[in-house]
Amino acid sequence: MTVLTFADAIDEALASAMARDERVITFGEDVRLLRRNLLARFGADRVMDTPISESAFLGAAVGAAMAGLRPVVEIMLVDFVGVAFDALLNHAAKVEAFSGGQWRCPLVVRTSCGAGYGDGGQHGQALWGMLAGIPGLTVVVPSTPADAAGLMIASIDHDGPAVFMEHKLLSDYWLDYLGGASRPGLDFDVPPAGATGEVSGFDPNPLGRAAIRRRGGDVVLVSVGVGVHRAMQAADMLTDEGIECTVLDVRTVAPLDRVAIVEAAARTGAVVVIDEDYIRAGLTGEVAAMLAEEGVATKFARVAVESTIPFARHLERDVLPNAERIADAVRRLDA
C-alpha cells in the first residue's frame, strides 16, 4: 500500500491506464507541463498540448472517442465548460442513444472544481448538479486519493462520457498553480484526510456506488468531494452533544446510489445534504425528490451554495458549506 497525494493518485491511475491500453491519450491546455511525468513516459503523441479553445479540443475529443481512442481531455476549470458545452450536451452525451448503441463515446473530461482558495465565482464553482442533469453523462467527484485512483480507472474503462471532477482544495498542484504562490500568507482549509492517503492499487471502483465514511443512528449527512470532509468535521462536533451521524459519500453525482441513500435515510429518519454546488436544481433537491418517491418519511435539511461565490475570502467562507453550518442544520432538525 502506497501513500499518495490526491493529485498523484489520479496521475498514477492515468499512467496505469495508458500503460495497459495504447488507445488512452490525454490532451488539453498546458497538459505537457501539468502531466510532464506522463509526457516523459508516453511521449508527445499521447500527451498533447492544445490551443486555448475548449470548444475546439473538446469537440476533437468527441471525434477521437467515436473513432476508437479513449481520450482523457483536460478542461482546466469546470467553469470553462460553458464555452464547450455543445460538445458535451448535444454530442458526447447523446451519441449512443441517437445511434441505437452503434456508436459510443468513451471520453473522460478531467477538470478541477470547487472554491475555498479565493478565486471568485467564475473559477470556483462546482457545477456537478448541472452536468448530472444531462442524460448520458457520468459525473464523478472523489473525496480521497484511493477513490480518486479507482474512479479515474473506472471512468476511463467506461464506454460513455464521464466528467471527472478534482476538487482544488484536495489537489496540491492545483492550489500551487492557481492559488498558492500568487496569494502568499493565505491559509487554505485543506482537509488532510482527503489531500493525502493510502492507495492500495489501481483497480476500478464501481461507478454509482456510495461509501459510508462514518456510522451513527441519529442523522445521515449526504455529501460528495470536500463536503464529505466538512461533514466528518461536523459529525465530530455533534458527537460531543450526543448526536451521532452517518456520513454517506455518494462519490458519483450521476449515477446516484439510490439504494444507499434510501436505506440510510430510512434507518436514521433524518437527512442533511451538504453540497458545494448551487442549492437550486442540484444534488440537494434530487435527494429530496428521491426520498419522496420512495415514500421515506424523514426530517430533511440542506446546506449548499445559495448565491454567486464572492472573491473576498471572508465572504467566500460564509457562502460555502462548512462544519458550523452543517452542525447548525442538524441541530435545527433535532430541535
SULDA-V941974 format. One record per residue. N is the residue number from 1. BURIAL is b if it has 16 or more other C-alpha atoms within 10 Angstrom, else e. D_CENTER is the distance of its C-alpha to the mean C-alpha in Angstrom with 1 decimal. Layout:
BEGIN
N BURIAL D_CENTER
N BURIAL D_CENTER
END
This chain:
BEGIN
1 e 23.8
2 e 22.4
3 e 20.8
4 b 18.2
5 b 16.0
6 b 12.2
7 b 12.9
8 b 16.0
9 b 14.5
10 b 12.4
11 b 15.6
12 b 17.8
13 b 16.0
14 b 16.4
15 b 19.9
16 b 20.6
17 b 19.7
18 b 21.8
19 e 24.6
20 e 25.0
21 e 24.6
22 e 26.1
23 b 24.5
24 b 21.1
25 b 21.2
26 b 19.0
27 b 19.7
28 b 18.9
29 b 20.1
30 b 21.2
31 b 19.8
32 b 23.1
33 e 22.8
34 b 19.2
35 b 19.7
36 e 23.4
37 e 23.4
38 b 22.5
39 b 25.0
40 e 27.7
41 e 27.1
42 b 26.6
43 e 28.4
44 e 28.2
45 e 28.3
46 b 24.9
47 b 23.1
48 b 23.9
49 b 23.7
50 b 23.8
51 e 25.3
52 e 23.4
53 e 23.1
54 b 19.7
55 b 21.5
56 e 23.8
57 b 21.6
58 b 19.0
59 b 22.1
60 e 23.5
61 b 20.5
62 b 21.1
63 b 24.7
64 b 24.1
65 b 22.0
66 b 24.7
67 e 27.3
68 e 26.2
69 b 23.8
70 b 20.2
71 b 18.7
72 b 15.5
73 b 15.7
74 b 14.1
75 b 13.7
76 b 13.9
77 b 12.1
78 b 10.3
79 b 13.3
80 b 15.5
81 b 14.4
82 e 17.2
83 e 19.8
84 b 18.8
85 b 17.9
86 e 20.9
87 b 19.9
88 b 16.8
89 e 18.3
90 e 21.9
91 b 21.8
92 b 19.0
93 b 18.0
94 b 21.8
95 b 23.5
96 b 23.7
97 e 24.9
98 e 27.3
99 e 28.8
100 e 29.3
101 e 27.2
102 e 29.3
103 b 26.6
104 b 23.0
105 b 20.3
106 b 18.4
107 b 16.2
108 b 12.8
109 b 11.5
110 b 9.9
111 b 8.9
112 b 8.3
113 b 7.3
114 b 8.8
115 b 12.5
116 b 14.9
117 b 16.7
118 b 19.1
119 b 18.3
120 b 18.8
121 b 17.5
122 e 17.4
123 b 15.1
124 b 12.9
125 b 11.4
126 b 8.0
127 b 9.5
128 b 7.1
129 b 10.4
130 e 12.6
131 b 11.0
132 b 10.9
133 b 14.6
134 b 15.7
135 e 17.5
136 b 16.9
137 b 13.3
138 b 10.7
139 b 7.1
140 b 4.9
141 b 2.0
142 b 5.2
143 b 7.5
144 b 10.5
145 b 12.2
146 b 13.6
147 b 10.6
148 b 9.1
149 b 12.6
150 b 13.1
151 b 10.1
152 b 10.9
153 b 14.4
154 b 13.8
155 b 12.1
156 b 15.1
157 b 17.5
158 b 16.4
159 b 19.1
160 b 17.2
161 b 14.6
162 b 10.9
163 b 8.3
164 b 6.2
165 b 3.8
166 b 5.5
167 b 6.4
168 b 10.1
169 b 11.6
170 b 10.7
171 b 12.0
172 b 15.8
173 b 16.6
174 b 14.4
175 b 16.1
176 e 19.4
177 e 19.0
178 e 18.0
179 b 19.1
180 b 21.2
181 e 24.5
182 e 24.8
183 e 24.6
184 e 26.8
185 e 27.4
186 e 24.2
187 e 22.6
188 e 18.8
189 e 17.6
190 b 15.5
191 b 14.9
192 e 17.0
193 e 15.9
194 b 12.4
195 b 13.7
196 b 16.3
197 b 17.0
198 b 18.9
199 b 18.0
200 e 20.6
201 e 20.2
202 b 18.3
203 e 18.6
204 b 16.0
205 b 14.1
206 e 14.8
207 b 12.3
208 b 12.5
209 b 13.8
210 b 12.9
211 e 14.2
212 e 16.7
213 e 16.4
214 b 19.6
215 e 22.5
216 b 24.7
217 e 26.9
218 b 26.9
219 b 23.5
220 b 20.0
221 b 17.0
222 b 14.0
223 b 10.6
224 b 7.0
225 b 5.6
226 b 8.7
227 b 10.2
228 b 11.1
229 b 13.2
230 b 14.7
231 b 15.7
232 b 17.3
233 b 19.2
234 b 20.4
235 b 21.4
236 e 23.5
237 b 25.2
238 b 26.0
239 e 27.5
240 e 30.3
241 e 31.1
242 e 31.4
243 b 28.2
244 b 26.1
245 b 22.5
246 b 20.3
247 b 16.7
248 b 14.5
249 b 11.0
250 b 10.0
251 b 7.2
252 b 7.2
253 b 7.9
254 b 10.4
255 b 12.4
256 b 12.6
257 b 14.8
258 b 17.7
259 e 20.1
260 b 18.3
261 b 17.7
262 b 21.3
263 e 22.9
264 b 21.4
265 b 22.5
266 b 25.9
267 b 26.5
268 b 25.9
269 b 26.9
270 b 24.6
271 b 20.9
272 b 18.9
273 b 15.4
274 b 13.4
275 b 11.0
276 b 10.3
277 b 10.6
278 b 14.2
279 b 16.3
280 e 18.1
281 e 17.2
282 b 13.6
283 b 12.2
284 b 15.1
285 e 17.7
286 b 16.4
287 b 16.8
288 b 20.1
289 e 21.3
290 e 20.5
291 b 22.5
292 e 25.3
293 e 25.5
294 e 25.9
295 e 28.5
296 b 26.9
297 e 28.8
298 b 26.6
299 e 26.4
300 b 23.2
301 b 21.6
302 b 18.4
303 b 17.2
304 b 15.1
305 b 15.7
306 e 19.1
307 e 20.0
308 e 19.4
309 b 17.9
310 b 21.0
311 b 21.7
312 e 24.0
313 b 22.3
314 e 24.3
315 e 23.3
316 b 19.6
317 b 19.7
318 e 21.4
319 b 19.0
320 b 15.7
321 b 15.4
322 b 17.3
323 b 19.2
324 e 22.3
325 b 21.1
326 b 19.5
327 b 22.8
328 e 24.9
329 b 23.2
330 b 24.0
331 e 27.5
332 e 28.2
333 e 27.4
334 e 29.8
335 e 32.5
END
